[in-house]
Amino acid sequence: MADQSEDEIRERLKTALWFSIGKIVDEESMRRNRNATPQFIGALTDMVWSQIGKFMLWVDQ
């Protein structure tokens, strides 16, 4: 991991977040007999990513 740039690490983390959120949304969708689009999962991932960033700024203070 020492060879990876900060941007590569950030992209890998965001991809892992997208995958995890997708699994949770899929499980809930199946349980509730609903559908969720990939766009919804992407938007939810962006929102969670943004909130994580805001939280990290708060923690650094």
PDBQT receptor file of N, H, CA, C and O in Angstrom, charges set to zero:
ATOM      1  N   MET A   1       0.813  -1.192   0.000  1.00  0.00    +0.000 N 
ATOM      2  CA  MET A   1       0.000   0.000   0.000  1.00  0.00    +0.000 C 
ATOM      3  C   MET A   1       0.854   1.252   0.000  1.00  0.00    +0.000 C 
ATOM      4  O   MET A   1       0.358   2.337  -0.307  1.00  0.00    +0.000 OA
ATOM      5  N   ALA A   2       2.126   1.123   0.338  1.00  0.00    +0.000 N 
ATOM      6  H   ALA A   2       2.529   0.242   0.588  1.00  0.00    +0.000 HD
ATOM      7  CA  ALA A   2       2.986   2.295   0.377  1.00  0.00    +0.000 C 
ATOM      8  C   ALA A   2       3.183   2.877  -1.017  1.00  0.00    +0.000 C 
ATOM      9  O   ALA A   2       3.478   4.064  -1.156  1.00  0.00    +0.000 OA
ATOM     10  N   ASP A   3       3.022   2.054  -2.046  1.00  0.00    +0.000 N 
ATOM     11  H   ASP A   3       2.782   1.090  -1.932  1.00  0.00    +0.000 HD
ATOM     12  CA  ASP A   3       3.216   2.521  -3.412  1.00  0.00    +0.000 C 
ATOM     13  C   ASP A   3       2.009   3.262  -3.966  1.00  0.00    +0.000 C 
ATOM     14  O   ASP A   3       2.125   3.944  -4.985  1.00  0.00    +0.000 OA
ATOM     15  N   GLN A   4       0.873   3.148  -3.331  1.00  0.00    +0.000 N 
ATOM     16  H   GLN A   4       0.779   2.595  -2.504  1.00  0.00    +0.000 HD
ATOM     17  CA  GLN A   4      -0.342   3.762  -3.853  1.00  0.00    +0.000 C 
ATOM     18  C   GLN A   4      -0.412   5.231  -3.482  1.00  0.00    +0.000 C 
ATOM     19  O   GLN A   4      -0.027   5.640  -2.387  1.00  0.00    +0.000 OA
ATOM     20  N   SER A   5      -0.918   6.018  -4.433  1.00  0.00    +0.000 N 
ATOM     21  H   SER A   5      -1.231   5.687  -5.323  1.00  0.00    +0.000 HD
ATOM     22  CA  SER A   5      -1.102   7.436  -4.151  1.00  0.00    +0.000 C 
ATOM     23  C   SER A   5      -2.358   7.629  -3.303  1.00  0.00    +0.000 C 
ATOM     24  O   SER A   5      -3.188   6.730  -3.173  1.00  0.00    +0.000 OA
ATOM     25  N   GLU A   6      -2.467   8.805  -2.743  1.00  0.00    +0.000 N 
ATOM     26  H   GLU A   6      -1.792   9.535  -2.849  1.00  0.00    +0.000 HD
ATOM     27  CA  GLU A   6      -3.639   9.124  -1.919  1.00  0.00    +0.000 C 
ATOM     28  C   GLU A   6      -4.931   9.019  -2.731  1.00  0.00    +0.000 C 
ATOM     29  O   GLU A   6      -5.956   8.575  -2.214  1.00  0.00    +0.000 OA
ATOM     30  N   ASP A   7      -4.883   9.427  -4.005  1.00  0.00    +0.000 N 
ATOM     31  H   ASP A   7      -4.051   9.788  -4.425  1.00  0.00    +0.000 HD
ATOM     32  CA  ASP A   7      -6.071   9.341  -4.862  1.00  0.00    +0.000 C 
ATOM     33  C   ASP A   7      -6.485   7.894  -5.109  1.00  0.00    +0.000 C 
ATOM     34  O   ASP A   7      -7.675   7.579  -5.123  1.00  0.00    +0.000 OA
ATOM     35  N   GLU A   8      -5.504   7.017  -5.304  1.00  0.00    +0.000 N 
ATOM     36  H   GLU A   8      -4.537   7.274  -5.292  1.00  0.00    +0.000 HD
ATOM     37  CA  GLU A   8      -5.818   5.603  -5.517  1.00  0.00    +0.000 C 
ATOM     38  C   GLU A   8      -6.451   4.986  -4.274  1.00  0.00    +0.000 C 
ATOM     39  O   GLU A   8      -7.403   4.212  -4.369  1.00  0.00    +0.000 OA
ATOM     40  N   ILE A   9      -5.918   5.334  -3.123  1.00  0.00    +0.000 N 
ATOM     41  H   ILE A   9      -5.145   5.963  -3.046  1.00  0.00    +0.000 HD
ATOM     42  CA  ILE A   9      -6.469   4.817  -1.867  1.00  0.00    +0.000 C 
ATOM     43  C   ILE A   9      -7.889   5.325  -1.676  1.00  0.00    +0.000 C 
ATOM     44  O   ILE A   9      -8.782   4.563  -1.305  1.00  0.00    +0.000 OA
ATOM     45  N   ARG A  10      -8.099   6.613  -1.929  1.00  0.00    +0.000 N 
ATOM     46  H   ARG A  10      -7.374   7.232  -2.231  1.00  0.00    +0.000 HD
ATOM     47  CA  ARG A  10      -9.438   7.200  -1.801  1.00  0.00    +0.000 C 
ATOM     48  C   ARG A  10     -10.422   6.492  -2.742  1.00  0.00    +0.000 C 
ATOM     49  O   ARG A  10     -11.556   6.208  -2.356  1.00  0.00    +0.000 OA
ATOM     50  N   GLU A  11      -9.989   6.211  -3.962  1.00  0.00    +0.000 N 
ATOM     51  H   GLU A  11      -9.068   6.441  -4.275  1.00  0.00    +0.000 HD
ATOM     52  CA  GLU A  11     -10.867   5.538  -4.927  1.00  0.00    +0.000 C 
ATOM     53  C   GLU A  11     -11.197   4.118  -4.472  1.00  0.00    +0.000 C 
ATOM     54  O   GLU A  11     -12.332   3.668  -4.626  1.00  0.00    +0.000 OA
ATOM     55  N   ARG A  12     -10.220   3.415  -3.916  1.00  0.00    +0.000 N 
ATOM     56  H   ARG A  12      -9.298   3.781  -3.791  1.00  0.00    +0.000 HD
ATOM     57  CA  ARG A  12     -10.472   2.059  -3.411  1.00  0.00    +0.000 C 
ATOM     58  C   ARG A  12     -11.436   2.080  -2.236  1.00  0.00    +0.000 C 
ATOM     59  O   ARG A  12     -12.308   1.216  -2.129  1.00  0.00    +0.000 OA
ATOM     60  N   LEU A  13     -11.285   3.060  -1.355  1.00  0.00    +0.000 N 
ATOM     61  H   LEU A  13     -10.578   3.762  -1.442  1.00  0.00    +0.000 HD
ATOM     62  CA  LEU A  13     -12.203   3.183  -0.218  1.00  0.00    +0.000 C 
ATOM     63  C   LEU A  13     -13.622   3.481  -0.686  1.00  0.00    +0.000 C 
ATOM     64  O   LEU A  13     -14.584   2.912  -0.171  1.00  0.00    +0.000 OA
ATOM     65  N   LYS A  14     -13.748   4.377  -1.667  1.00  0.00    +0.000 N 
ATOM     66  H   LYS A  14     -12.967   4.839  -2.085  1.00  0.00    +0.000 HD
ATOM     67  CA  LYS A  14     -15.081   4.722  -2.162  1.00  0.00    +0.000 C 
ATOM     68  C   LYS A  14     -15.718   3.523  -2.872  1.00  0.00    +0.000 C 
ATOM     69  O   LYS A  14     -16.926   3.312  -2.773  1.00  0.00    +0.000 OA
ATOM     70  N   THR A  15     -14.918   2.752  -3.577  1.00  0.00    +0.000 N 
ATOM     71  H   THR A  15     -13.936   2.923  -3.658  1.00  0.00    +0.000 HD
ATOM     72  CA  THR A  15     -15.429   1.544  -4.229  1.00  0.00    +0.000 C 
ATOM     73  C   THR A  15     -15.910   0.531  -3.192  1.00  0.00    +0.000 C 
ATOM     74  O   THR A  15     -16.958  -0.090  -3.369  1.00  0.00    +0.000 OA
ATOM     75  N   ALA A  16     -15.153   0.366  -2.119  1.00  0.00    +0.000 N 
ATOM     76  H   ALA A  16     -14.302   0.871  -1.975  1.00  0.00    +0.000 HD
ATOM     77  CA  ALA A  16     -15.564  -0.550  -1.045  1.00  0.00    +0.000 C 
ATOM     78  C   ALA A  16     -16.848  -0.065  -0.383  1.00  0.00    +0.000 C 
ATOM     79  O   ALA A  16     -17.716  -0.867  -0.039  1.00  0.00    +0.000 OA
ATOM     80  N   LEU A  17     -16.968   1.252  -0.205  1.00  0.00    +0.000 N 
ATOM     81  H   LEU A  17     -16.263   1.904  -0.485  1.00  0.00    +0.000 HD
ATOM     82  CA  LEU A  17     -18.189   1.818   0.369  1.00  0.00    +0.000 C 
ATOM     83  C   LEU A  17     -19.375   1.557  -0.547  1.00  0.00    +0.000 C 
ATOM     84  O   LEU A  17     -20.447   1.169  -0.081  1.00  0.00    +0.000 OA
ATOM     85  N   TRP A  18     -19.189   1.771  -1.860  1.00  0.00    +0.000 N 
ATOM     86  H   TRP A  18     -18.318   2.086  -2.238  1.00  0.00    +0.000 HD
ATOM     87  CA  TRP A  18     -20.254   1.524  -2.840  1.00  0.00    +0.000 C 
ATOM     88  C   TRP A  18     -20.700   0.059  -2.778  1.00  0.00    +0.000 C 
ATOM     89  O   TRP A  18     -21.896  -0.231  -2.797  1.00  0.00    +0.000 OA
ATOM     90  N   PHE A  19     -19.744  -0.850  -2.704  1.00  0.00    +0.000 N 
ATOM     91  H   PHE A  19     -18.772  -0.615  -2.689  1.00  0.00    +0.000 HD
ATOM     92  CA  PHE A  19     -20.064  -2.272  -2.648  1.00  0.00    +0.000 C 
ATOM     93  C   PHE A  19     -20.856  -2.606  -1.383  1.00  0.00    +0.000 C 
ATOM     94  O   PHE A  19     -21.854  -3.323  -1.444  1.00  0.00    +0.000 OA
ATOM     95  N   SER A  20     -20.411  -2.087  -0.246  1.00  0.00    +0.000 N 
ATOM     96  H   SER A  20     -19.600  -1.504  -0.197  1.00  0.00    +0.000 HD
ATOM     97  CA  SER A  20     -21.095  -2.363   1.025  1.00  0.00    +0.000 C 
ATOM     98  C   SER A  20     -22.502  -1.789   1.046  1.00  0.00    +0.000 C 
ATOM     99  O   SER A  20     -23.444  -2.456   1.474  1.00  0.00    +0.000 OA
ATOM    100  N   ILE A  21     -22.645  -0.558   0.587  1.00  0.00    +0.000 N 
ATOM    101  H   ILE A  21     -21.880  -0.016   0.239  1.00  0.00    +0.000 HD
ATOM    102  CA  ILE A  21     -23.974   0.056   0.535  1.00  0.00    +0.000 C 
ATOM    103  C   ILE A  21     -24.865  -0.709  -0.430  1.00  0.00    +0.000 C 
ATOM    104  O   ILE A  21     -26.048  -0.910  -0.157  1.00  0.00    +0.000 OA
ATOM    105  N   GLY A  22     -24.312  -1.133  -1.543  1.00  0.00    +0.000 N 
ATOM    106  H   GLY A  22     -23.351  -0.970  -1.765  1.00  0.00    +0.000 HD
ATOM    107  CA  GLY A  22     -25.087  -1.916  -2.508  1.00  0.00    +0.000 C 
ATOM    108  C   GLY A  22     -25.612  -3.209  -1.910  1.00  0.00    +0.000 C 
ATOM    109  O   GLY A  22     -26.758  -3.585  -2.154  1.00  0.00    +0.000 OA
ATOM    110  N   LYS A  23     -24.784  -3.895  -1.129  1.00  0.00    +0.000 N 
ATOM    111  H   LYS A  23     -23.852  -3.589  -0.930  1.00  0.00    +0.000 HD
ATOM    112  CA  LYS A  23     -25.227  -5.129  -0.479  1.00  0.00    +0.000 C 
ATOM    113  C   LYS A  23     -26.356  -4.856   0.506  1.00  0.00    +0.000 C 
ATOM    114  O   LYS A  23     -27.336  -5.599   0.549  1.00  0.00    +0.000 OA
ATOM    115  N   ILE A  24     -26.223  -3.794   1.299  1.00  0.00    +0.000 N 
ATOM    116  H   ILE A  24     -25.427  -3.190   1.264  1.00  0.00    +0.000 HD
ATOM    117  CA  ILE A  24     -27.263  -3.453   2.281  1.00  0.00    +0.000 C 
ATOM    118  C   ILE A  24     -28.562  -3.095   1.575  1.00  0.00    +0.000 C 
ATOM    119  O   ILE A  24     -29.635  -3.551   1.972  1.00  0.00    +0.000 OA
ATOM    120  N   VAL A  25     -28.469  -2.282   0.533  1.00  0.00    +0.000 N 
ATOM    121  H   VAL A  25     -27.598  -1.912   0.211  1.00  0.00    +0.000 HD
ATOM    122  CA  VAL A  25     -29.666  -1.874  -0.211  1.00  0.00    +0.000 C 
ATOM    123  C   VAL A  25     -30.317  -3.085  -0.871  1.00  0.00    +0.000 C 
ATOM    124  O   VAL A  25     -31.541  -3.213  -0.851  1.00  0.00    +0.000 OA
ATOM    125  N   ASP A  26     -29.520  -3.968  -1.452  1.00  0.00    +0.000 N 
ATOM    126  H   ASP A  26     -28.525  -3.864  -1.468  1.00  0.00    +0.000 HD
ATOM    127  CA  ASP A  26     -30.078  -5.175  -2.079  1.00  0.00    +0.000 C 
ATOM    128  C   ASP A  26     -30.806  -6.048  -1.063  1.00  0.00    +0.000 C 
ATOM    129  O   ASP A  26     -31.894  -6.552  -1.342  1.00  0.00    +0.000 OA
ATOM    130  N   GLU A  27     -30.214  -6.227   0.109  1.00  0.00    +0.000 N 
ATOM    131  H   GLU A  27     -29.330  -5.818   0.336  1.00  0.00    +0.000 HD
ATOM    132  CA  GLU A  27     -30.858  -7.039   1.148  1.00  0.00    +0.000 C 
ATOM    133  C   GLU A  27     -32.187  -6.432   1.582  1.00  0.00    +0.000 C 
ATOM    134  O   GLU A  27     -33.187  -7.139   1.710  1.00  0.00    +0.000 OA
ATOM    135  N   GLU A  28     -32.195  -5.127   1.808  1.00  0.00    +0.000 N 
ATOM    136  H   GLU A  28     -31.383  -4.553   1.704  1.00  0.00    +0.000 HD
ATOM    137  CA  GLU A  28     -33.434  -4.454   2.220  1.00  0.00    +0.000 C 
ATOM    138  C   GLU A  28     -34.468  -4.454   1.098  1.00  0.00    +0.000 C 
ATOM    139  O   GLU A  28     -35.665  -4.595   1.351  1.00  0.00    +0.000 OA
ATOM    140  N   SER A  29     -34.008  -4.296  -0.129  1.00  0.00    +0.000 N 
ATOM    141  H   SER A  29     -33.036  -4.182  -0.334  1.00  0.00    +0.000 HD
ATOM    142  CA  SER A  29     -34.930  -4.311  -1.269  1.00  0.00    +0.000 C 
ATOM    143  C   SER A  29     -35.612  -5.664  -1.395  1.00  0.00    +0.000 C 
ATOM    144  O   SER A  29     -36.817  -5.739  -1.639  1.00  0.00    +0.000 OA
ATOM    145  N   MET A  30     -34.846  -6.724  -1.230  1.00  0.00    +0.000 N 
ATOM    146  H   MET A  30     -33.867  -6.663  -1.033  1.00  0.00    +0.000 HD
ATOM    147  CA  MET A  30     -35.427  -8.063  -1.320  1.00  0.00    +0.000 C 
ATOM    148  C   MET A  30     -36.395  -8.305  -0.168  1.00  0.00    +0.000 C 
ATOM    149  O   MET A  30     -37.461  -8.890  -0.357  1.00  0.00    +0.000 OA
ATOM    150  N   ARG A  31     -36.020  -7.854   1.017  1.00  0.00    +0.000 N 
ATOM    151  H   ARG A  31     -35.154  -7.379   1.171  1.00  0.00    +0.000 HD
ATOM    152  CA  ARG A  31     -36.866  -8.056   2.193  1.00  0.00    +0.000 C 
ATOM    153  C   ARG A  31     -38.195  -7.324   2.049  1.00  0.00    +0.000 C 
ATOM    154  O   ARG A  31     -39.231  -7.820   2.490  1.00  0.00    +0.000 OA
ATOM    155  N   ARG A  32     -38.165  -6.153   1.436  1.00  0.00    +0.000 N 
ATOM    156  H   ARG A  32     -37.323  -5.750   1.077  1.00  0.00    +0.000 HD
ATOM    157  CA  ARG A  32     -39.370  -5.327   1.292  1.00  0.00    +0.000 C 
ATOM    158  C   ARG A  32     -40.045  -5.479  -0.067  1.00  0.00    +0.000 C 
ATOM    159  O   ARG A  32     -41.029  -4.799  -0.357  1.00  0.00    +0.000 OA
ATOM    160  N   ASN A  33     -39.512  -6.374  -0.897  1.00  0.00    +0.000 N 
ATOM    161  H   ASN A  33     -38.712  -6.926  -0.661  1.00  0.00    +0.000 HD
ATOM    162  CA  ASN A  33     -40.057  -6.617  -2.231  1.00  0.00    +0.000 C 
ATOM    163  C   ASN A  33     -40.101  -5.322  -3.059  1.00  0.00    +0.000 C 
ATOM    164  O   ASN A  33     -41.114  -4.994  -3.677  1.00  0.00    +0.000 OA
ATOM    165  N   ARG A  34     -38.988  -4.610  -3.051  1.00  0.00    +0.000 N 
ATOM    166  H   ARG A  34     -38.166  -4.876  -2.548  1.00  0.00    +0.000 HD
ATOM    167  CA  ARG A  34     -38.840  -3.358  -3.791  1.00  0.00    +0.000 C 
ATOM    168  C   ARG A  34     -37.607  -3.443  -4.674  1.00  0.00    +0.000 C 
ATOM    169  O   ARG A  34     -36.812  -4.376  -4.568  1.00  0.00    +0.000 OA
ATOM    170  N   ASN A  35     -37.463  -2.466  -5.536  1.00  0.00    +0.000 N 
ATOM    171  H   ASN A  35     -38.109  -1.708  -5.622  1.00  0.00    +0.000 HD
ATOM    172  CA  ASN A  35     -36.287  -2.382  -6.399  1.00  0.00    +0.000 C 
ATOM    173  C   ASN A  35     -35.529  -1.095  -6.106  1.00  0.00    +0.000 C 
ATOM    174  O   ASN A  35     -36.130  -0.071  -5.779  1.00  0.00    +0.000 OA
ATOM    175  N   ALA A  36     -34.221  -1.151  -6.224  1.00  0.00    +0.000 N 
ATOM    176  H   ALA A  36     -33.733  -1.982  -6.490  1.00  0.00    +0.000 HD
ATOM    177  CA  ALA A  36     -33.377   0.038  -6.110  1.00  0.00    +0.000 C 
ATOM    178  C   ALA A  36     -32.486   0.089  -7.344  1.00  0.00    +0.000 C 
ATOM    179  O   ALA A  36     -31.866  -0.907  -7.718  1.00  0.00    +0.000 OA
ATOM    180  N   THR A  37     -32.430   1.242  -7.963  1.00  0.00    +0.000 N 
ATOM    181  H   THR A  37     -32.933   2.051  -7.659  1.00  0.00    +0.000 HD
ATOM    182  CA  THR A  37     -31.626   1.395  -9.174  1.00  0.00    +0.000 C 
ATOM    183  C   THR A  37     -30.153   1.596  -8.815  1.00  0.00    +0.000 C 
ATOM    184  O   THR A  37     -29.829   2.016  -7.705  1.00  0.00    +0.000 OA
ATOM    185  N   PRO A  38     -29.272   1.294  -9.757  1.00  0.00    +0.000 N 
ATOM    186  CA  PRO A  38     -27.849   1.589  -9.537  1.00  0.00    +0.000 C 
ATOM    187  C   PRO A  38     -27.610   3.085  -9.290  1.00  0.00    +0.000 C 
ATOM    188  O   PRO A  38     -26.692   3.460  -8.561  1.00  0.00    +0.000 OA
ATOM    189  N   GLN A  39     -28.440   3.927  -9.900  1.00  0.00    +0.000 N 
ATOM    190  H   GLN A  39     -29.186   3.622 -10.492  1.00  0.00    +0.000 HD
ATOM    191  CA  GLN A  39     -28.314   5.374  -9.688  1.00  0.00    +0.000 C 
ATOM    192  C   GLN A  39     -28.605   5.726  -8.231  1.00  0.00    +0.000 C 
ATOM    193  O   GLN A  39     -27.935   6.580  -7.650  1.00  0.00    +0.000 OA
ATOM    194  N   PHE A  40     -29.604   5.069  -7.641  1.00  0.00    +0.000 N 
ATOM    195  H   PHE A  40     -30.149   4.376  -8.113  1.00  0.00    +0.000 HD
ATOM    196  CA  PHE A  40     -29.925   5.307  -6.234  1.00  0.00    +0.000 C 
ATOM    197  C   PHE A  40     -28.754   4.900  -5.346  1.00  0.00    +0.000 C 
ATOM    198  O   PHE A  40     -28.375   5.632  -4.432  1.00  0.00    +0.000 OA
ATOM    199  N   ILE A  41     -28.191   3.739  -5.619  1.00  0.00    +0.000 N 
ATOM    200  H   ILE A  41     -28.500   3.145  -6.362  1.00  0.00    +0.000 HD
ATOM    201  CA  ILE A  41     -27.059   3.263  -4.824  1.00  0.00    +0.000 C 
ATOM    202  C   ILE A  41     -25.874   4.215  -4.976  1.00  0.00    +0.000 C 
ATOM    203  O   ILE A  41     -25.183   4.508  -4.001  1.00  0.00    +0.000 OA
ATOM    204  N   GLY A  42     -25.640   4.693  -6.189  1.00  0.00    +0.000 N 
ATOM    205  H   GLY A  42     -26.201   4.454  -6.981  1.00  0.00    +0.000 HD
ATOM    206  CA  GLY A  42     -24.558   5.655  -6.411  1.00  0.00    +0.000 C 
ATOM    207  C   GLY A  42     -24.787   6.958  -5.674  1.00  0.00    +0.000 C 
ATOM    208  O   GLY A  42     -23.863   7.508  -5.075  1.00  0.00    +0.000 OA
ATOM    209  N   ALA A  43     -26.022   7.457  -5.713  1.00  0.00    +0.000 N 
ATOM    210  H   ALA A  43     -26.773   7.010  -6.200  1.00  0.00    +0.000 HD
ATOM    211  CA  ALA A  43     -26.341   8.708  -5.016  1.00  0.00    +0.000 C 
ATOM    212  C   ALA A  43     -26.212   8.537  -3.504  1.00  0.00    +0.000 C 
ATOM    213  O   ALA A  43     -25.706   9.423  -2.815  1.00  0.00    +0.000 OA
ATOM    214  N   LEU A  44     -26.666   7.403  -2.996  1.00  0.00    +0.000 N 
ATOM    215  H   LEU A  44     -27.077   6.683  -3.556  1.00  0.00    +0.000 HD
ATOM    216  CA  LEU A  44     -26.547   7.129  -1.565  1.00  0.00    +0.000 C 
ATOM    217  C   LEU A  44     -25.077   7.033  -1.157  1.00  0.00    +0.000 C 
ATOM    218  O   LEU A  44     -24.687   7.529  -0.100  1.00  0.00    +0.000 OA
ATOM    219  N   THR A  45     -24.275   6.401  -1.991  1.00  0.00    +0.000 N 
ATOM    220  H   THR A  45     -24.592   5.998  -2.850  1.00  0.00    +0.000 HD
ATOM    221  CA  THR A  45     -22.840   6.305  -1.728  1.00  0.00    +0.000 C 
ATOM    222  C   THR A  45     -22.205   7.689  -1.685  1.00  0.00    +0.000 C 
ATOM    223  O   THR A  45     -21.409   7.979  -0.792  1.00  0.00    +0.000 OA
ATOM    224  N   ASP A  46     -22.551   8.547  -2.644  1.00  0.00    +0.000 N 
ATOM    225  H   ASP A  46     -23.197   8.311  -3.369  1.00  0.00    +0.000 HD
ATOM    226  CA  ASP A  46     -22.007   9.911  -2.658  1.00  0.00    +0.000 C 
ATOM    227  C   ASP A  46     -22.406  10.681  -1.407  1.00  0.00    +0.000 C 
ATOM    228  O   ASP A  46     -21.601  11.426  -0.849  1.00  0.00    +0.000 OA
ATOM    229  N   MET A  47     -23.646  10.503  -0.966  1.00  0.00    +0.000 N 
ATOM    230  H   MET A  47     -24.301   9.897  -1.419  1.00  0.00    +0.000 HD
ATOM    231  CA  MET A  47     -24.112  11.196   0.227  1.00  0.00    +0.000 C 
ATOM    232  C   MET A  47     -23.345  10.712   1.469  1.00  0.00    +0.000 C 
ATOM    233  O   MET A  47     -22.910  11.522   2.288  1.00  0.00    +0.000 OA
ATOM    234  N   VAL A  48     -23.185   9.405   1.602  1.00  0.00    +0.000 N 
ATOM    235  H   VAL A  48     -23.538   8.746   0.938  1.00  0.00    +0.000 HD
ATOM    236  CA  VAL A  48     -22.466   8.846   2.752  1.00  0.00    +0.000 C 
ATOM    237  C   VAL A  48     -20.999   9.283   2.710  1.00  0.00    +0.000 C 
ATOM    238  O   VAL A  48     -20.425   9.623   3.745  1.00  0.00    +0.000 OA
ATOM    239  N   TRP A  49     -20.396   9.275   1.534  1.00  0.00    +0.000 N 
ATOM    240  H   TRP A  49     -20.862   8.999   0.693  1.00  0.00    +0.000 HD
ATOM    241  CA  TRP A  49     -19.002   9.705   1.375  1.00  0.00    +0.000 C 
ATOM    242  C   TRP A  49     -18.840  11.156   1.826  1.00  0.00    +0.000 C 
ATOM    243  O   TRP A  49     -17.881  11.499   2.517  1.00  0.00    +0.000 OA
ATOM    244  N   SER A  50     -19.777  11.990   1.429  1.00  0.00    +0.000 N 
ATOM    245  H   SER A  50     -20.556  11.711   0.867  1.00  0.00    +0.000 HD
ATOM    246  CA  SER A  50     -19.754  13.397   1.815  1.00  0.00    +0.000 C 
ATOM    247  C   SER A  50     -19.877  13.549   3.330  1.00  0.00    +0.000 C 
ATOM    248  O   SER A  50     -19.168  14.352   3.936  1.00  0.00    +0.000 OA
ATOM    249  N   GLN A  51     -20.768  12.787   3.932  1.00  0.00    +0.000 N 
ATOM    250  H   GLN A  51     -21.344  12.135   3.440  1.00  0.00    +0.000 HD
ATOM    251  CA  GLN A  51     -20.949  12.849   5.385  1.00  0.00    +0.000 C 
ATOM    252  C   GLN A  51     -19.701  12.361   6.122  1.00  0.00    +0.000 C 
ATOM    253  O   GLN A  51     -19.340  12.911   7.163  1.00  0.00    +0.000 OA
ATOM    254  N   ILE A  52     -19.053  11.350   5.595  1.00  0.00    +0.000 N 
ATOM    255  H   ILE A  52     -19.347  10.903   4.749  1.00  0.00    +0.000 HD
ATOM    256  CA  ILE A  52     -17.799  10.871   6.196  1.00  0.00    +0.000 C 
ATOM    257  C   ILE A  52     -16.757  11.984   6.146  1.00  0.00    +0.000 C 
ATOM    258  O   ILE A  52     -16.038  12.210   7.120  1.00  0.00    +0.000 OA
ATOM    259  N   GLY A  53     -16.676  12.679   5.010  1.00  0.00    +0.000 N 
ATOM    260  H   GLY A  53     -17.260  12.495   4.219  1.00  0.00    +0.000 HD
ATOM    261  CA  GLY A  53     -15.731  13.785   4.884  1.00  0.00    +0.000 C 
ATOM    262  C   GLY A  53     -16.011  14.895   5.877  1.00  0.00    +0.000 C 
ATOM    263  O   GLY A  53     -15.087  15.437   6.483  1.00  0.00    +0.000 OA
ATOM    264  N   LYS A  54     -17.282  15.237   6.051  1.00  0.00    +0.000 N 
ATOM    265  H   LYS A  54     -18.033  14.797   5.560  1.00  0.00    +0.000 HD
ATOM    266  CA  LYS A  54     -17.647  16.274   7.021  1.00  0.00    +0.000 C 
ATOM    267  C   LYS A  54     -17.323  15.833   8.442  1.00  0.00    +0.000 C 
ATOM    268  O   LYS A  54     -16.858  16.631   9.255  1.00  0.00    +0.000 OA
ATOM    269  N   PHE A  55     -17.569  14.569   8.735  1.00  0.00    +0.000 N 
ATOM    270  H   PHE A  55     -17.947  13.921   8.074  1.00  0.00    +0.000 HD
ATOM    271  CA  PHE A  55     -17.261  14.043  10.062  1.00  0.00    +0.000 C 
ATOM    272  C   PHE A  55     -15.758  14.102  10.330  1.00  0.00    +0.000 C 
ATOM    273  O   PHE A  55     -15.330  14.457  11.428  1.00  0.00    +0.000 OA
ATOM    274  N   MET A  56     -14.963  13.753   9.321  1.00  0.00    +0.000 N 
ATOM    275  H   MET A  56     -15.310  13.464   8.428  1.00  0.00    +0.000 HD
ATOM    276  CA  MET A  56     -13.511  13.777   9.492  1.00  0.00    +0.000 C 
ATOM    277  C   MET A  56     -13.010  15.194   9.746  1.00  0.00    +0.000 C 
ATOM    278  O   MET A  56     -12.086  15.387  10.537  1.00  0.00    +0.000 OA
ATOM    279  N   LEU A  57     -13.600  16.182   9.092  1.00  0.00    +0.000 N 
ATOM    280  H   LEU A  57     -14.350  16.026   8.449  1.00  0.00    +0.000 HD
ATOM    281  CA  LEU A  57     -13.220  17.575   9.353  1.00  0.00    +0.000 C 
ATOM    282  C   LEU A  57     -13.550  17.955  10.792  1.00  0.00    +0.000 C 
ATOM    283  O   LEU A  57     -12.778  18.646  11.456  1.00  0.00    +0.000 OA
ATOM    284  N   TRP A  58     -14.702  17.498  11.264  1.00  0.00    +0.000 N 
ATOM    285  H   TRP A  58     -15.330  16.937  10.725  1.00  0.00    +0.000 HD
ATOM    286  CA  TRP A  58     -15.123  17.784  12.632  1.00  0.00    +0.000 C 
ATOM    287  C   TRP A  58     -14.182  17.118  13.636  1.00  0.00    +0.000 C 
ATOM    288  O   TRP A  58     -13.825  17.721  14.648  1.00  0.00    +0.000 OA
ATOM    289  N   VAL A  59     -13.782  15.882  13.359  1.00  0.00    +0.000 N 
ATOM    290  H   VAL A  59     -14.072  15.392  12.537  1.00  0.00    +0.000 HD
ATOM    291  CA  VAL A  59     -12.899  15.140  14.261  1.00  0.00    +0.000 C 
ATOM    292  C   VAL A  59     -11.521  15.805  14.325  1.00  0.00    +0.000 C 
ATOM    293  O   VAL A  59     -10.889  15.822  15.382  1.00  0.00    +0.000 OA
ATOM    294  N   ASP A  60     -11.058  16.346  13.208  1.00  0.00    +0.000 N 
ATOM    295  H   ASP A  60     -11.571  16.332  12.350  1.00  0.00    +0.000 HD
ATOM    296  CA  ASP A  60      -9.729  16.966  13.164  1.00  0.00    +0.000 C 
ATOM    297  C   ASP A  60      -9.651  18.268  13.946  1.00  0.00    +0.000 C 
ATOM    298  O   ASP A  60      -8.551  18.729  14.252  1.00  0.00    +0.000 OA
ATOM    299  N   GLN A  61     -10.769  18.862  14.271  1.00  0.00    +0.000 N 
ATOM    300  H   GLN A  61     -11.662  18.487  14.022  1.00  0.00    +0.000 HD
ATOM    301  CA  GLN A  61     -10.751  20.150  14.973  1.00  0.00    +0.000 C 
ATOM    302  C   GLN A  61     -10.324  20.006  16.402  1.00  0.00    +0.000 C 
ATOM    303  O   GLN A  61     -10.257  20.997  17.129  1.00  0.00    +0.000 OA
TER     304      GLN A  61
